[in-house]
Amino acid sequence: MKAARFYFSLRSPYSWLAYRDLVSVHTDVADVIEWRPFWEPDEESRAALTDSGGAFPYVDMSRAKALYILQDVRRLAQRRGLAITWPVDRAPHWEVAHLAYLAAERLGRGRAFIDVVYRARWEEGRDISDPATMAAIAIELQLSPEELSTAVSDPQLRADGLVALRRIDKDGVFGVPFFVHGREKFWGLDRLPDFVAAVRADRRSESESAKLVAATAPTSTDDQVSVTVSPGGDQGHAGGCG
């Protein structure tokens, strides 16, 4: 299969809605793609990123756009039957939650962490930049509170965070939710169906290729049969680009 990645941000309402659609409607795709975090780095992370030769595409949001997002997200949430409680970010520090995600992922609880943090932020209005919130979430996930609440000061997780930021830069991610499938890129909640269709088409092609190999493979070591399979097994499926 072509590489398929979902760049999500725990601070983004559109990422929250994309997450809900993925895990409730497109479970088959959610289970086979790579999940990658996206966040606006603090001064320490930004300096490390610059020193490593990377960059972060950041554009300040206008007041008009922020007010539009408030209305738009409320409409989209209501359409999905979701009740939203808009959080107040008094001192946003996105490393707190996103490095905690990396810690939870390392412990095999990454997806569960995302679910609980999105609920905490967008349905309960809790402050995910507060280490105390991360400690409470750790308890809910049956993890050590210290491992998540102190992730922001863990040198190894800071290093892992730099790797994540370099991946954002390499893939040219400029907003979230952002989806990558091979060389194709999809930005925004309304592009999720196109991404899902591309991943499913790729999986069908892979399955058809496997069936072709099985059908033409020798049935015995004594059979002198030459089997030829085209590289990648591309069956010319919709959305494929070779």
N, C-alpha and C positions, 0 to 999 in steps of 0.2 A: 504493500500500500504506500501511497504518497504520504509524506509527513503531514499530519493534521494537528493543528495547535489552536487552543483557545486562550487568548490573553484576557484575563479578568482582573478587575480592580474591586477590592472590598469597599472602597469609598464611593463607587459609581452606582447610581440607581439603575442605569441601563444595563450594566453588567449583572446586577441582581436579577433583573427581569430576564435577561438572556440565560442566566443560570437556572432560573425557575423553569423556563421553557425547555431547556436541555434535559433536565433531570425528570421532568414530568411528562414530556411529549416525545422527546428524542433520546430515550435512554440508551438505545443501541449505539448511537453516536457518542453520547457522553462517556460511555465505557471504553471506547477505543481511541479517543483523542488524548493528546498531551495537554495538561492544564498548566498554564504559566502565569504567574502574578505580574501585575503592572501597578506601579505607584509612582507618585511624584517624590523624588529623593530629597532627603534633608541635606544640609550643607556638607556633612561628613561623606555621605554616599555620593553626592554630586562631585566633590573634589576627587574622590577615589576613581569615579567614572572618567573624569577629565584626564587624570594622570595616566589612566590605562589606554587613553586614545579614543574613548567613547564620548557620546554626547546624548543629551536627553531633550526631545522636542517638547517644549512647554510654551504654551500661549495663555496669558491671563484671560479669564472669561469675563466678558462684559456683564454689566448689571442686567441689561435687557435679555441676554442669553440665559442668565441664571434664573430670571423670573419665568422665562418661557419653559425651562426645564421643569420647574416646579409644577406648572400646569400640565405639561406633556406627560410627565411620569405619573401624576395622579390619574390622568385619563387611562394610561396604559395599565396601571395597576388595577383600576376598577374593572377594566375589560377582562382581566384575568381572575377577578374575584378576590383580589388581595387588598388588605387594609394596610395602608402605609402610615407610619408615624415618622415625620421628617426629623432627622437628628439635627442638633445644633453643635457645630464644630467650633468650640471656643478656642482650642489650641491644637489644631490638626498636626499630627506627627505620624505619617502613614507607615513609617518603618515599624512602629509598635505592633500593628496588626499583621503586616505582610511578612516581617521576619518571624513573627510567631507562627504564621502559616508554614514557613519553611521548616520551623522546628516541628510542627505537628506532622508535616509531610514526611519528615525524616523518621518519625515514630509510627508511620503507617496510618495516620488519622487526618490526612490532608483534606479529603473530600468532606468528612464529617465536620472538620473545623470550618470550612467554607460555609456549610449549611447553617451552623450555629451562629457564626459571625454575621452573615447576611440577615438572619432573623433578628439578631440583637440590634443591628444598626437600622434596618429599614422597617421592621415591624414593631420593635420595642423602643426605638429612639435612643439607644444607649451609645455612649462615647467609646468607640473602638480605639481611640488614641490614648486611652487611659490604661496603664498596665494593670490596674485593679480589675478592669473588665476582662483582660486576657487571663488573669488568674481565675476569675469566676468561670470563664469558658473552659479552662483547663479542667477544673473540677467536674464540670458537666460532662466532659469527654473522658473522665477518669484518667487524666494525665496529671503530672506534677505541676502545681500552680507556678512554681519558680521557673520551670523550663519555658513557659510561654510568657510570663510577665517580665522576665529579664532577657528575652531574646534580643531586644534592641541593643543590648550592651555586650552580647556574646561575639567575640572576635571571629569565630568560625562562621556564625550565621551572617555577620557583616560581609565576610568574604563570599559566602553563598549568594547573598543579596547582590553583590557586585556582578557575579556571573549572570544573575537574572536580569539586571539592568543592561548588561552588555548584549544579552539576547534580544531585549526590546529594541536596542539600537540596531543590531544586525538585521532584524526582520522589518525595520522601518515602521514600527508601531507608533502611531501618532495620536491615538485615541482608543477608547474602549466602549463596548466590547469589540475585540479585533480577532478575526479568524484567519488562519493560514492553512491552505491545502495545496501542497506542492508549491508551485509558483503563483498560484492564485491567492489573492488577498480580499477579505471581505470586512468592511467596517460598519459597525452599527447594528442595533437590534433587528432592524428590518432586513438585514442581509443574512441573518441566521438561517432561514429556509434554504437559501442558495448554497450556503456552506454545508448544511446537512445533506442536501441532494448530491453535492459533489462527493462527500465522504461515502454515502451509500452506494453511489455508482461505482466508486473505486472498489468497495468491498464486493459488489456483485462481480466485477471483472476478475478480482482475485479468486473468488469462489469458482467462477467458470473456468479459469485457468487450471485450478487444482483438479477439477473434474476432468478436464481434457488430458492432463498428465496421467491421472488414474486410469482413464479409459484406454490410453494408448501405451501404457507401460507394459513391458514383458511380464507374462504370468509365471515364467519359470526362468531360472538361471540358464537352462538349456536352450531357450528360445534365442535365436540370432536375429533380433529385431532392432532396428535403428529408430530411435524416437527423437524427433526434432520438435522443440518448443521455442517459439519466438521469444526474444529477450523481454522480460517483464510480463509476458502473457497478455499484452494489451489487446482487448477485444473490440476496440473502437467504440467504447461506451460514451454516452453523452457526457460532455464536460471534460473528457480526457484530452490530454495534449501531448501524449507520447513520452 
